[in-house]
Amino acid sequence: MMGDGSSPPTANPLGTGVEGFDDILNGGLPAGHVYMVSGAPGTGKTTLGLQFLLAGRAAGSSRGMLYLTLSQTAEELRGVARSHGFDLSGINIVDLLADEIRDIGNAQSVLHSSEEELAGLITAIETAVATHDPERIVIDGLSEIRLVSSSLLRFRRSLLGLKVRLSERETTVMMIDGFDDEDMTKTAELIAHGAIRMDWQAPDYGVAHRRVQVIKMRGAAFVEGFHDMRIATGGLEVSPRLVPPSQPVDIDDWELRSGVEALDDLCGGGLPGNGTTLISGSTGAGKSILCTIYARQTALRGHRASVFLFEEMQEDFVKRSRSLNMGLDEPEIAERCKLVHIDPAELSPGEVFDRIVHEVEAGTRLVILDSLTGFFHALPEGRGMLVQFNAILNYLKRQKVAVLMTRNISGTGPEEASTMDLDVSFVADNLIRMRQIQTGGQIERVISVAKKRYGAHSREVRRMRIEAGGVTLEAYAGDPPAMTRGDG
């Protein structure tokens, strides 16, 4: 999920220990500079700092790693590490907060001016750096420096001086804090070689959505914008924003077929293997069954298919396919047909896209989204929804992957309407309509192809029967029943 591949990798980058984040940074952070990481409490700043140092240790650096904490005790920091299973052996921790608390608690302590306190704090930092001579440093709690600075100007000058002295040691520094002062944030970001912001949003239901954004990175390319992030046991997991490749991948063209002769005939022989098909219909019309037919046939032809279920569990999907003699759990089918259940309340858009991309990288040629209603619940509301939807479709098209999407239409009469506020039919290359129509005292299913962007297709409306032996399509002897409105 990197960008378009046009940006060269960063020269001699230092990995952050967060794989997806290093992708955003084109390999990592340029060495020997100071970087500012800001964000509200709970966004993962400390975890990023720990992973940054652990990555340095894992790289086999001849110099040490140093964590300077001004905002929490060393024991609290070790508690964070234990919660992730991090082994901090070889990481030097200097607890400047404990020293400050001891000074406050000293009965013989003397009140110092802010200038003296600032000088003492800067000296303590420089002494720790000189003692350990680290390759990487994390300074956690930058607001403590601001609190003992008499002015914003003094704070800026102190950071500039500290930056120069640390740079002379060819040390890479990550400064961390959760500023609540916008001026202070901008001041620190202006001084730093690179600036990273982390935030989180609480939806009405489900887990918090955390994000990371690279504001600047002097002399190095990076992927702009917000990137979804999760704090998991074991550290941060970043899902880079999906940027479709500028050129299609070199894969032979192929055609998507159902294996049902009458259905393929209705579609003009088949569907383009790099096209997007929207299957629109009311509940019970057979949309998911149609997806099953295409997934099974794709597997039988030796290709890999991935079915993303947003509303139905895998067990129920497999059980229904088995009852119709279209079992997806048969050995020759199961190894090429992957069912993935997605709970939009538990995953961010980036994580959903990551799972789709993972399947494509594993060789998937057919992606099925069942249904779009559930898929859109994982996306942000407003304009961002359509932007992200287009991004994943463009990515899949560039990868020459066929896409089937289902959309539910409510009702069986003229009052039919889409259950989604967003009309997506215009982005689909092909549109298949499925309906349940009341005729002759009973409900029957009908199917037609309303659009095929590239190539001819039949304009007929055909009766569709779903029985234990599978699915059959029949042409009407006379005029077919009138199709209802609201069919997208």
Secondary structure, DSSP 8 states (H G I E B T S, - for coil): ----S-S---SSEE--S-HHHHHHTTTSEETT-EEEEEE-TTSSHHHHHHHHHHHHHHTT-SSEEEEEESSS-HHHHHHHHHHHT---TTEEEEEHHHHHHHHHH-TT-----HHHHHHHHHHHHHHHHHHH-EEEEEEE-THHHHHT-SSHHHHHHHHHHHHHHHHHTT-EEEEEE--S-HHHHHHHHHHSSEEEEEEEE--SSSS-EEEEEEEEETTS----SEEEEEEETTEEEEE------SS-------EE--S-HHHHHHTTT-EETT-EEEEEEETTSSHHHHHHHHHHHHHHTT-EEEEEESSS-HHHHHHHHHHTT--S-SHHHHTTEEEEE--TTT--HHHHHHHHHHHHHTTEEEEEEE-HHHHHHTS-STHHHHHHHHHHHHHHHHTT-EEEEEEEEE-SSTT-EESSSS--GGG-SEEEEEEEEEETTEEEEEEEEEEESSS-----EEEEEEETTEEEEEE-SS------S---
